[in-house]
Amino acid sequence: MRTSSVASVLFLAIVVSLAAPMATAQGPAGGTLRWRGSVSRDEVLAVRRDEVRRQEQDDRDDHAEFSAPLPEGECTVFARNLRGHALVSVDEQPNRYNDWTVTVMIHNPRTSPADVEFELLWLRPRPAGGGYFDDGRAAYGQDKAPPRPPPVATRASGPVVGPSGRPIDVFSWHGRVDGADYVMLRGDQVSYEHLSAAPIQSQAFRVTAPLPDRAVRLELVQIAGRGKVRLAEEPSAFNKWRATVLVDDKDDGGADDYEFELRWERPADVRLGAHGKRMETFAWAGRVDGEDVIVAKGNQSSIEHVAASEVTGARFAFSAPLPAREVAVSLKKIDGRGKVTLIEQPSSGNGYAAKVRIEDDKGGADDYKFELSWEQP
């Protein structure tokens, strides 16, 4: 393998750690490609084995350095921009139907040519059946993809459920555009970056659930608008789980109304509350013989011993810290023969702590488990 920069090694280590569940006896890492060149506007690159080809411009002045050839097999390819203002994204992952070729989209928001440098990293193997929006052929062991709703220019009507039984969440956006703009979603927050011509004149959006802070398969459906609407950046740890959609009307005179939907399958471990916010949890387990009060505050837990023997084997885990504000906490008893009661909700009077009393009035000790849950503020 050729010598890589420290940044490349760190990038490889981070992505491999994120993709640890993918690892097999073959090893999780495949290799990297570092590419640099000049891009006038939008450009599409095709990467296969150890070759890179442009679809539009001359590639004689480009520089491409592979640490290893892109494998002729299933793998997951990640992209990150190293230099320049262009946005780089993987538009199509390699599969047998595109002859194991990766398609890379480069968008230059400026009117003049820009120098671009980016890095691709691929992991092997890609987990089969990656979700509702994955191609899924490998998972089904057949030449044809499994049945799934095709992208259509219609709005999602009512709750949609994927084959796994989990809901399909939707980010719906519409606005009047005269130029080019990025529409960015992180969690349930929407932001914008204006690129050219006139700024967005009006806009409205709806998010049925926050975009998860993890890798999910996204499907973009353009419903209205004469220009281009495309997914320019998928959520990853490197962009703090942000999805970016490019709305491009700069090639047409005047403004036009645009509408799109971004859809994803809700991860199995994500629960939503009554207000559509993610539910966070505090899980506790321990062996109790007597009476004790379990205190959860921030990301810490303590025990107030009341009677009989002290707790042994206590352990706990937070999915996120308990907020330092008033939130409605609910209790779910999982195990234990005695009483488990939520006796205090978080408030300014108790330092925003939740307290649970465990009463084991029978002879000897018993194992107890419970879970507190609350909706993100």
Secondary structure, DSSP 8 states (H G I E B T S, - for coil): -----HHHHHHHHHHHHHTGGG--TT-SEEEEEEEEEEESS-EEEEEETTEEEESSS--TT-EEEESS---SS--EEEEEEEESS-EEEEEE---GGGTS-EEEEEE--SSS-EEEEEEEEEES---SS-STTS--HHHHTSSS--------SS---S-EE-TTS-EEEEEEEEEEEEEEEEEEEETTEEEEEEEEEEEEEEEEEEESS---SS---EEEEEEE-SSEEEEEE---GGGTSEEEEEEE-TTSSS-EEEEEEEEEE--TT--B-TTS-BEEEEEEEEEEEEEEEEEEETTEEEEEEEEEEEEEEEEEEESS---SS----EEEEEE-SSEEEEEE---GGGTSEEEEEEE--SSS-EEEEEEEEEE--
